[in-house]
Amino acid sequence: MFSYLEGRVTERDLDCMTVDVGGVGFLVYASPQTISQADSDRCRIYTRVVFKENGMDIFGFLTKEEREMFDRLTAVSGVGPKTALGVLGALPVRQLALAVVTGDVKAIKSAPGIGPKTAKALMARCRAFLFPTLYEGFGIPPLEAAACGAPEIIVSDTPCMREVYGPSAAYIDLAVNHGDVDSITPAQAPAAAVLARYSWDRSAEKLLQILTA
């Protein structure tokens, strides 16, 4: 199909707009930001065509990056095209990518139609969870990412992080590596393995034991 439409925006609605290309008006569904920012006189809208039983829908984006994120969202079970647009409307592409990588379930759930189950499914599709800070002694965010199904967690190469995560994490030395994830030695054990030792349930049990001792 076509990769983009280039023409004039002649009509705008809450969730769609009409793009006139050579006298032919294409109904394009898009996020509110795309609809408001598209130039009325001349614009290029990158597209993704979704077929359905009674026809097809065209979804539009101002950038290729936004379209790529749309594709990633719709690849997750339970996320349809309209829900994906709702997510892109609630969170800019970079902010959404950061929310997925950092395991920010609350930010992802702020999008309409996204519940805890779908938010976790989105994070489970990420390549890795990167937590390079040197100032978080225990590193709770990586544990939460592992609990949500992140396939791999990467943390700063410090004694405290190695004590907590052991072979269940990959390590990055910030003194010599400034973000080249491909050069990092992969973890030797699944990220979820660390949850056998650390979890909110186990922490609650230990706290209860201390309080009732």
Secondary structure by P-SEA (a helix, b strand, c coil): cccccccccccccccbbbbbcccccccccccaaaaaaccccbbbbbbbbbbccccbbbbbbccaaaaaaaaaaaacccccaaaaaaaaaaccaaaaaaaaaacccccccccccccaaaaaaaaaaccbbbbbcccccccaaaaaaaaacccbbbbcccaaaaaaccccbbbbcccccccccccccccccccccccccccaaaaaaaaaaaaac
